[in-house]
Amino acid sequence: HDLDGALEALYEPGDRVDFLADANRILPWTSDRSRIEFSREAGSCRFSSHLTGVGGMAFVVPDGETISLSNGRLLIRYRSEQALTDVSVSFKRAEDDPLPLPAFPVEIVARFKQTQDDRIEIVLPATPALRGIEEISLVFGSIGKETPVDISVMALDFIPFPIERKHFIPASF
């Protein structure tokens, strides 16, 4: 049915993305107006707060742009003054994205340990649900629970998997 090309394009790995690049915005936030200390330098950012609800950082690509985070890995290099167990990494698709919304939230639960330098690598599958992304958020804490957070992100990169092109040769019967 000549769907090979269309399916390959739909599941093709996205391009490499550095979310700490100057072109991207980083927006710190809290749900409960907890005081935030936030700083951004070349190649890193720091978020510190004594949360009484949830809060975090949204890493936003330039206005009007979307990216594909399908078929690769998300690398987070960080430093944290305390272990953080209530962390989620969420992916927000553009409102005008032509693909239907996924049937489940595009969110990953993670744990950050107390460390001066560590990394988390998250394998992201080849899926249309990770196309049309305009924002990634790191979300800390939970409603009704006090959570001290002091974390520096030194890398937040999407690295696509290398693609191997295989040519399908139909069997003859």
Sequence and secondary structure as in RCSB ss.txt:
>XXXX:A:sequence
HDLDGALEALYEPGDRVDFLADANRILPWTSDRSRIEFSREAGSCRFSSHLTGVGGMAFVVPDGETISLSNGRLL
IRYRSEQALTDVSVSFKRAEDDPLPLPAFPVEIVARFKQTQDDRIEIVLPATPALRGIEEISLVFGSIGKETPVD
ISVMALDFIPFPIERKHFIPASF
>XXXX:A:secstr
   HHHHHHHHS    EETTSTTSEEEEEESS   EEEEEETTEEEEEEEESSEEEEEEE  TT  B   SEEEE
EEEEESS EEEEEEEEEE TT SS   SS  EEEEEE SEEEEEEEEEE S GGGSSEEEEEEEEEBTTB EEEE
EEEEEEEEEE             
